[in-house]
Amino acid sequence: MAGRKGPAKGRAATKTTRSTRNPREIFLQHLRKTSNISESARVALIDRATAYKWREADPEFAWAWDDAIDEATDALEAEARRRALDGHEEYVISMGQIVRDPETGKPLMQRKFSDSLTTLLLKAHRPEKYRERHDVQQSGAIAITITPDDDAL
């Protein structure tokens, strides 16, 4: 064994290379998909605090962060709209069992739509018409009486 040159038989030589990944870009790319800061930091192999320090120190990074959040929110809104308008397929269930077509034996499906997503989208896009109104109006005078035993005042 002494005096052997090169790697041991059956083992390839390992070369240590420096990573060329840019943690800021990886963070922003994942943030654009998820709008989740903690998860994006984990994927970029950085601490959340590091991401916040970058945001505070670099206005361009802060702008890119906000843009990534907006893009992720747009995607989320598009998915909510799709679910509200197009719905999704669900199995027909009766008495805890999937109902099957008597002729083909295939499971029966039905399209379900989300009324709650439709309501949220209407409130977001037409708040003047669809928001919940809580108009409180005060009429008359309000009297406040302070007595000597109100030591806390």
URVENHU-V122652 format. One record per residue. N is the residue number from 1. SS is DSSP state (hx for helix, st for strand, lp for the rest). PHI is phi in degrees with one decimal (NA if undefined). Layout:
BEGIN
N&SS&PHI + N&SS&PHI
END
This chain:
BEGIN
1&lp&NA + 2&lp&-63.9 + 3&lp&85.5 + 4&lp&-68.2 + 5&lp&-111.2 + 6&lp&86.5 + 7&lp&-72.7 + 8&lp&-63.9 + 9&lp&-57.2 + 10&lp&86.6 + 11&lp&-116.7 + 12&lp&-84.3 + 13&lp&-69.4 + 14&lp&-100.2 + 15&lp&-110.4 + 16&lp&-88.4 + 17&lp&-120.4 + 18&lp&-80.4 + 19&lp&-66.7 + 20&lp&-100.9 + 21&lp&-71.0 + 22&lp&-103.9 + 23&hx&-60.2 + 24&hx&-64.7 + 25&hx&-66.1 + 26&hx&-64.0 + 27&hx&-58.4 + 28&hx&-64.8 + 29&hx&-62.7 + 30&hx&-72.6 + 31&hx&-61.9 + 32&hx&-63.3 + 33&hx&-84.3 + 34&hx&-117.6 + 35&lp&57.1 + 36&lp&-110.0 + 37&hx&-68.2 + 38&hx&-61.2 + 39&hx&-65.3 + 40&hx&-64.1 + 41&hx&-65.3 + 42&hx&-60.9 + 43&hx&-64.5 + 44&lp&-82.1 + 45&lp&59.2 + 46&lp&-130.5 + 47&lp&-83.8 + 48&hx&-54.9 + 49&hx&-60.7 + 50&hx&-62.5 + 51&hx&-60.3 + 52&hx&-67.2 + 53&hx&-65.0 + 54&hx&-59.4 + 55&hx&-61.7 + 56&hx&-69.5 + 57&hx&-86.4 + 58&lp&-127.5 + 59&hx&-59.6 + 60&hx&-67.1 + 61&hx&-65.9 + 62&hx&-61.7 + 63&hx&-64.1 + 64&hx&-63.5 + 65&hx&-60.8 + 66&hx&-61.3 + 67&hx&-64.2 + 68&hx&-63.6 + 69&hx&-62.5 + 70&hx&-61.2 + 71&hx&-65.6 + 72&hx&-64.4 + 73&hx&-67.7 + 74&hx&-60.5 + 75&hx&-64.8 + 76&hx&-64.7 + 77&hx&-65.3 + 78&hx&-63.2 + 79&hx&-67.7 + 80&hx&-62.4 + 81&hx&-63.2 + 82&hx&-60.9 + 83&hx&-66.8 + 84&hx&-70.9 + 85&hx&-91.7 + 86&lp&-90.9 + 87&lp&73.2 + 88&st&-147.5 + 89&st&-86.2 + 90&st&-132.6 + 91&st&-67.3 + 92&lp&-82.2 + 93&st&-116.0 + 94&st&-138.2 + 95&lp&52.5 + 96&lp&78.1 + 97&st&-120.3 + 98&st&-71.5 + 99&lp&-83.0 + 100&st&-113.9 + 101&lp&-64.4 + 102&lp&-63.8 + 103&lp&-85.7 + 104&lp&-99.9 + 105&lp&80.6 + 106&lp&-78.3 + 107&st&-62.5 + 108&lp&-81.5 + 109&st&-120.7 + 110&st&-136.7 + 111&st&-87.6 + 112&st&-113.4 + 113&lp&-116.2 + 114&lp&-105.9 + 115&hx&-65.9 + 116&hx&-67.9 + 117&hx&-67.4 + 118&hx&-59.9 + 119&hx&-61.6 + 120&hx&-61.7 + 121&hx&-65.6 + 122&hx&-64.0 + 123&hx&-64.0 + 124&hx&-71.9 + 125&hx&-93.3 + 126&lp&-135.0 + 127&hx&-61.4 + 128&hx&-63.2 + 129&hx&-102.0 + 130&hx&-111.1 + 131&lp&-68.7 + 132&lp&-77.1 + 133&lp&-101.6 + 134&lp&-132.1 + 135&lp&-84.7 + 136&lp&-112.6 + 137&lp&-122.6 + 138&lp&-102.7 + 139&lp&-128.2 + 140&lp&95.4 + 141&lp&-93.9 + 142&lp&-114.2 + 143&lp&-111.6 + 144&lp&-122.9 + 145&lp&-113.5 + 146&lp&-108.4 + 147&lp&-108.8 + 148&lp&-60.2 + 149&lp&-82.4 + 150&lp&-88.0 + 151&lp&-62.9 + 152&lp&-67.1 + 153&lp&-82.0
END
